[in-house]
């Protein structure tokens, strides 16, 4: 999560937005399209098998076309993959342990 927040910090330069997203993205100052995209990515991360055509329709309703939906899916999948690789190799655990102390 920290690496994602750092990337977003460089892109937006908005620490308040990052904290709002971190604490409760549903009430963060983001667009409806961004919230629906986050809902999709979170459902995909938690249990992709439970995604259904209605999730895709929600993305379309807020303006995402098939190319954007594919990009959202691929990027979220890649982050899920790379996070699991890092977790398996223990990457970042030392920093997390130091921050918790």
N, C-alpha and C positions, 0 to 999 in steps of 0.2 A: 504494500500500500504506500509505503514511504517513497519508493522510487516513482510511483505514478503521481503522487502529490508533487514531488519535486519537478517532474516533467511539466505538469500543469502550471506550477508556479512560474516556470520559465516562459511558458506560452502566454499566460494571462496577466502575470505580475499582480495577481489579486489574492492576497493571503486570506481575506475575508471569505471569498468564494470557496477557496480550498477547505477552510475550516467548516463552512456550512455544508459542503458536499460530504466531508468526512463524518460529521456528526449526524446529519439527517438529509440526505439528498432530496427526499420528497418535498421538503420545505425550503430547500436552497433556492436562491434567485436564478433559476434556469428556466428555459422555455419548456413548453409542454412537449415539444418534440424531443428535447434533451432528456426530459424525465422518462418518456416512453422508451427511449433508447436505453437509458439506465435500467429501467424495469426489465427489458429484454435481456440485457447483458447479465444482470443479476440472476434472473431465472435460468439462463443458460449455464451460469457458473454453479448455481446450487443444484440444479437437476434438469439438464438439457432434455432428457427423455419426456419431461412434462410440457415441453414447448408444443404448441399446436397451431394450426392455421390462424386462429384468432390473434395470436401474438404478432404474426406477420401482418395481418390486417390492421392492427393498431399502429404499427410502424407506417404502413401506407397512408392511413387516415391523417397522420400528422406530417405527411409530405415526403417520406422516404420512398424512393423508387427501388426497383429490384437490385440495381448496382449498389446503391447505398446500403441496402439490407445485407447484401453479400459482404460488403466491406465491414459493416458493424459486426457481423458474425465472425468473419476471419480475424479481425483485430481482437475481439474478445476471446476467441479461441486461442490465439497466439499468446495473449497475456496469461490465460489460464495455464497453458502449456509451460511457458517459461517460468512462471511462479512455482509450478510443481517441480521442475528441474532444479531450480534454486533451493527449494525446500529439501529435496532429496539429497542435495550436495551440501546442505548446511550453510549456503551462502546467505550472508546477512544476519545470521543468528548472533554473532558476536556483537554487532552494532545494536541489535534489538535488546540483548541482555544488558548492555552498557546503558542504554537509554532508560531501562526499567529500574535501574539502581538509583 
